């Protein structure tokens, strides 16, 4: 069958594809013919096409127009290595071999890469078909062979300094790497279903289910254990999570903020609690040891280590009508 694949630039090409082909096959063929990296394929009615669906399941008929969105090149770094995901789905790495700089032994698998995430000394790549390939130091998550059979239809991955957690399309989470720093989720595995949000500090993970319930695991000092008072306060109402190096913050739909983890990393709201209680939070950003909250009225409240941005008193008078807030961060990814 013939399909018309088009780019936003106006460039288009008619492709001959097999009727029993998958959407990912069409995407791969379009990339080769158009010589462009493609991120997603979209039907004429705006429906995003699932890469594992057949063309028939995707509702594509003879001469149907398909819009292609281009992939962006991306640089990701571990402690001592860099991975460059090119727009065409290929990956180039360099740096310390043991830290993920050497990817030669997985290059055959690193085709049609959709996303790359780094721990301290390893990388994990999500392929276009939802599978995962890893490389780098095994004890930092560079070896996922023990859970490889569970890594399918992966939508996103989060990383601590030595472990990874992958969220599948069915809402389940698969972990590997250093057990103490989040690589072992057995303690909470029965609770890890219908997961919608997944976040990581340096040594712990936090996840939120569709019902708003918070689940944490990993090193307690890094937010891997949320006190019962925190869980009770949140009461299944988590909308968003932010993480510093050793602490987490959760935002409720009401705009309320709750923190846990290392107080020196913002795990204790401290003096900011009073200000936050009287305001609604729109967004939160984090440095390595501090948080800053953007309020609905355009104001800003900060807490955590003062040297990391946790004290904004010197510029407080200038922090009004703020529309966006961002932070730099330097995580300590291992020893």
C-alpha positions as CSV (number, residue, x, y, z in Angstrom):
1,X,0.0,0.0,0.0
2,X,1.0,3.6,-0.6
3,X,1.1,6.2,2.2
4,X,2.0,9.9,2.0
5,X,4.4,11.0,4.8
6,X,4.8,14.7,5.3
7,X,7.0,17.0,7.4
8,X,5.9,20.4,8.8
9,X,8.3,22.0,6.4
10,X,6.1,20.9,3.5
11,X,8.5,18.1,2.4
12,X,6.7,14.9,1.6
13,X,7.2,11.5,0.1
14,X,5.0,8.7,-1.1
15,X,6.1,5.4,0.4
16,X,5.3,1.8,-0.6
17,X,4.8,-0.3,2.6
18,X,3.7,-3.8,3.3
19,X,0.1,-4.0,4.5
20,X,1.1,-6.1,7.5
21,X,3.9,-3.6,8.5
22,X,4.1,-2.0,11.9
23,X,4.0,1.8,12.5
24,X,7.7,1.6,13.6
25,X,8.5,0.0,10.2
26,X,6.9,2.9,8.4
27,X,8.8,5.3,10.6
28,X,12.1,3.6,10.0
29,X,11.4,3.6,6.2
30,X,10.4,7.3,6.3
31,X,13.6,8.2,8.1
32,X,15.7,6.5,5.5
33,X,13.8,8.0,2.6
34,X,13.5,11.6,4.0
35,X,17.0,11.4,5.6
36,X,15.6,12.9,8.8
37,X,15.2,11.7,12.3
38,X,11.5,11.2,13.1
39,X,10.1,11.3,16.6
40,X,6.4,10.5,16.1
41,X,4.0,9.8,13.3
42,X,0.6,11.4,13.5
43,X,-2.6,10.6,11.6
44,X,-4.5,13.2,9.7
45,X,-7.1,13.6,12.5
46,X,-4.3,14.3,15.0
47,X,-4.1,10.9,16.6
48,X,-0.5,9.9,17.7
49,X,0.3,6.5,16.2
50,X,1.6,3.7,18.5
51,X,4.9,2.3,17.1
52,X,3.9,-1.3,17.9
53,X,0.5,-1.1,16.1
54,X,0.0,-2.5,12.6
55,X,-0.9,0.0,9.9
56,X,-4.4,-1.4,9.9
57,X,-4.7,-1.1,13.7
58,X,-3.5,2.5,13.4
59,X,-6.4,3.2,11.0
60,X,-4.2,3.9,8.0
61,X,-5.6,3.1,4.5
62,X,-4.3,3.4,1.0
63,X,-2.9,6.9,0.2
64,X,-3.6,8.1,3.7
65,X,-1.6,11.2,4.7
66,X,0.7,10.8,7.8
67,X,2.4,13.7,9.5
68,X,5.9,13.2,10.8
69,X,7.5,15.2,13.7
70,X,11.3,15.4,13.7
71,X,13.5,14.1,16.5
72,X,15.8,16.4,18.3
73,X,19.5,15.5,18.9
74,X,20.2,15.2,22.6
75,X,23.4,15.1,24.8
76,X,23.3,13.1,28.1
77,X,26.2,12.7,30.5
78,X,27.2,10.3,33.2
79,X,30.0,11.3,35.7
80,X,32.8,10.8,33.1
81,X,31.1,10.0,29.8
82,X,28.8,11.5,27.2
83,X,26.2,10.0,25.0
84,X,24.9,11.8,21.9
85,X,21.6,10.7,20.6
86,X,21.4,11.8,17.0
87,X,18.1,12.8,15.4
88,X,18.1,9.7,13.3
89,X,18.0,7.4,16.3
90,X,21.7,6.5,16.3
91,X,24.0,7.0,19.4
92,X,27.6,8.1,19.7
93,X,29.5,7.9,23.0
94,X,32.8,8.9,24.4
95,X,34.7,9.4,27.7
96,X,35.7,6.9,30.4
97,X,35.1,3.4,29.1
98,X,33.9,2.1,32.5
99,X,31.5,5.0,32.8
100,X,29.6,4.4,29.6
101,X,32.0,5.9,27.2
102,X,32.4,2.6,25.4
103,X,29.1,1.5,23.7
104,X,30.7,-0.6,20.9
105,X,29.4,-3.9,22.3
106,X,25.7,-2.6,22.2
107,X,25.9,-0.6,19.0
108,X,23.9,-3.1,17.0
109,X,21.1,-2.7,19.5
110,X,21.4,1.1,19.6
111,X,19.2,1.7,16.5
112,X,16.1,3.9,16.5
113,X,16.8,5.2,20.0
114,X,14.0,7.3,21.4
115,X,15.4,8.4,24.7
116,X,18.6,8.1,26.8
117,X,19.0,8.5,30.6
118,X,22.2,8.4,32.6
119,X,23.0,7.2,36.1
120,X,26.4,8.0,37.6
121,X,28.4,5.5,35.5
122,X,25.9,4.0,33.1
123,X,23.3,4.7,30.4
124,X,19.9,3.3,29.5
125,X,18.3,3.8,26.1
126,X,14.7,3.4,25.3
127,X,14.3,2.1,21.7
128,X,11.5,2.9,19.4
129,X,9.8,-0.4,20.0
130,X,9.7,0.1,23.8
131,X,12.7,-2.2,24.6
132,X,15.7,-1.0,26.7
133,X,19.4,-1.3,26.1
134,X,22.0,-0.5,28.8
135,X,25.8,-0.1,28.9
136,X,28.4,1.2,31.4
137,X,29.3,0.0,34.9
138,X,27.1,-3.0,35.8
139,X,26.8,-2.0,39.5
140,X,25.5,1.5,38.3
141,X,22.7,0.0,36.2
142,X,24.8,-0.8,33.1
143,X,23.5,-4.4,33.1
144,X,19.8,-5.0,32.9
145,X,20.0,-8.6,31.9
146,X,18.3,-9.8,35.1
147,X,15.1,-7.9,34.2
148,X,15.4,-7.7,30.4
149,X,12.3,-9.9,29.8
150,X,10.3,-7.3,31.8
151,X,11.5,-4.3,29.8
152,X,8.9,-4.0,27.1
153,X,6.7,-1.1,26.1
154,X,8.8,1.2,28.3
155,X,7.6,4.8,28.2
156,X,10.0,6.6,30.5
157,X,13.1,5.9,32.7
158,X,14.3,7.7,35.9
159,X,17.8,7.3,37.4
160,X,19.5,7.6,40.7
161,X,23.3,7.7,40.9
162,X,23.5,3.8,40.6
163,X,20.1,2.5,39.6
164,X,17.3,2.9,37.0
165,X,13.5,2.5,37.2
166,X,11.5,2.1,34.0
167,X,7.8,2.9,33.7
168,X,5.9,0.7,31.2
169,X,2.8,1.6,29.2
170,X,0.8,-0.7,31.5
171,X,1.8,1.4,34.5
172,X,4.2,-1.1,36.1
173,X,7.7,-0.3,37.1
174,X,10.9,-2.3,36.6
175,X,14.1,-1.6,38.5
176,X,17.7,-2.6,38.3
177,X,21.1,-1.5,39.6
178,X,22.3,-0.9,43.1
179,X,19.6,-2.4,45.5
180,X,20.2,0.2,48.2
181,X,19.9,3.1,45.9
182,X,16.6,2.1,44.3
183,X,17.6,-0.9,42.1
184,X,15.4,-3.2,44.3
185,X,11.7,-2.3,44.6
186,X,10.5,-5.5,46.1
187,X,9.4,-3.8,49.3
188,X,6.8,-1.8,47.4
189,X,6.4,-3.8,44.2
190,X,2.8,-4.7,45.0
191,X,2.0,-1.0,45.1
192,X,3.7,-0.2,41.8
193,X,0.8,-0.3,39.4
194,X,-0.9,2.4,37.3
195,X,2.1,4.6,37.8
196,X,1.8,8.0,36.2
197,X,4.8,9.9,37.6
198,X,8.3,8.7,38.3
199,X,11.0,10.8,39.9
200,X,14.5,10.2,41.3
201,X,16.9,11.8,43.8
202,X,20.5,10.7,44.0
203,X,19.7,7.5,45.9
204,X,15.9,7.0,45.9
205,X,12.8,6.9,43.7
206,X,9.3,8.3,44.2
207,X,6.3,7.3,42.1
208,X,2.7,8.4,41.9
209,X,-0.2,6.2,41.0
210,X,-3.2,7.2,39.0
211,X,-5.2,7.5,42.2
212,X,-2.6,10.0,43.5
213,X,-1.0,7.6,46.0
214,X,2.7,8.2,46.7
215,X,5.2,5.3,46.7
216,X,8.9,5.6,47.6
217,X,11.9,3.3,47.8
218,X,15.7,3.4,47.9
219,X,18.0,4.9,50.5
220,X,16.0,6.5,53.4
221,X,18.4,9.4,53.8
222,X,17.7,10.4,50.2
223,X,13.9,10.3,50.4
224,X,13.5,6.6,49.9
225,X,11.2,6.5,52.9
226,X,8.3,8.9,53.3
227,X,7.2,9.2,56.9
228,X,3.6,8.1,57.7
229,X,2.7,11.7,58.5
230,X,3.8,12.7,54.9
231,X,1.8,9.9,53.3
232,X,-1.3,10.7,55.5
233,X,-1.0,14.4,54.7
234,X,-0.9,13.7,51.0
235,X,-3.7,11.2,51.2
236,X,-3.6,10.2,47.6
237,X,-3.6,13.7,46.2
238,X,-0.1,14.0,44.6
239,X,-0.2,16.0,41.3
240,X,3.5,16.6,40.8
241,X,6.9,15.6,42.3
242,X,10.2,17.5,42.3
243,X,13.6,16.1,43.6
244,X,16.8,17.6,44.8
245,X,19.9,15.4,45.5
246,X,18.5,13.9,48.7
247,X,14.9,15.1,49.1
248,X,11.5,15.2,47.4
249,X,8.7,17.6,47.3
250,X,5.1,16.8,46.3
251,X,2.5,19.2,45.1
252,X,-1.2,18.5,45.7
253,X,-4.0,19.7,43.4
254,X,-4.9,22.3,46.0
255,X,-1.5,23.8,45.6
256,X,-0.3,22.5,49.0
257,X,3.4,21.4,49.3
258,X,4.8,18.5,51.3
259,X,8.5,17.7,51.6
260,X,10.5,14.7,52.9
261,X,14.1,13.5,52.9
262,X,17.3,15.2,54.0
263,X,16.5,18.6,55.6
264,X,19.8,19.9,54.3
265,X,18.6,19.2,50.7
266,X,15.2,20.8,51.2
267,X,13.4,17.8,52.8
268,X,12.1,20.1,55.6
269,X,10.1,23.2,54.6
270,X,11.5,25.0,57.7
271,X,10.6,28.7,57.7
272,X,9.0,28.4,54.2
273,X,6.2,26.3,55.6
274,X,4.3,29.4,56.8
275,X,4.6,31.2,53.5
276,X,3.6,28.1,51.5
277,X,0.6,27.4,53.8
278,X,-0.9,30.7,52.9
279,X,-0.3,30.4,49.1
280,X,-1.0,28.1,46.2
281,X,2.0,26.7,44.3
282,X,2.1,26.7,40.5
283,X,5.4,24.9,40.0
284,X,8.6,23.8,41.8
285,X,12.2,23.6,40.6
286,X,15.2,22.2,42.4
287,X,19.0,22.7,42.7
288,X,21.2,20.0,44.3
289,X,20.2,20.9,47.9
290,X,17.3,23.4,47.6
291,X,13.9,24.1,46.2
292,X,12.1,27.1,44.9
293,X,8.3,27.3,44.5
294,X,6.6,29.6,42.0
295,X,3.3,30.8,43.5
296,X,0.0,31.4,41.7
297,X,0.3,35.1,42.4
298,X,3.8,35.3,40.8
299,X,5.8,35.3,44.0
300,X,8.6,32.9,44.9
301,X,9.4,30.9,48.0
302,X,12.7,29.1,48.5
303,X,14.0,26.6,51.2
304,X,16.9,24.2,51.7
305,X,20.6,24.9,51.8
306,X,21.3,28.6,51.5
307,X,24.4,28.1,49.3
308,X,22.3,26.1,46.8
309,X,19.5,28.7,46.4
310,X,17.5,27.9,49.5
311,X,17.6,31.5,50.7
312,X,16.2,34.2,48.3
313,X,15.9,37.0,50.9
314,X,18.5,39.2,49.2
315,X,16.3,39.4,46.0
316,X,12.9,38.8,47.5
317,X,11.7,42.3,46.6
318,X,12.4,41.6,43.0
319,X,10.5,38.3,42.9
320,X,7.1,39.4,41.8
321,X,5.0,38.8,38.7
322,X,7.3,35.8,37.9
323,X,6.0,33.7,35.1
324,X,8.6,31.0,34.9
325,X,11.4,29.6,37.2
326,X,14.3,27.4,36.5
327,X,17.4,26.0,38.3
328,X,20.9,24.7,37.7
329,X,21.9,21.5,39.4
330,X,25.1,19.6,40.0
331,X,24.3,16.1,41.4
332,X,26.9,14.1,43.2
333,X,26.6,11.0,41.1
334,X,28.6,8.6,43.1
335,X,32.1,8.7,44.7
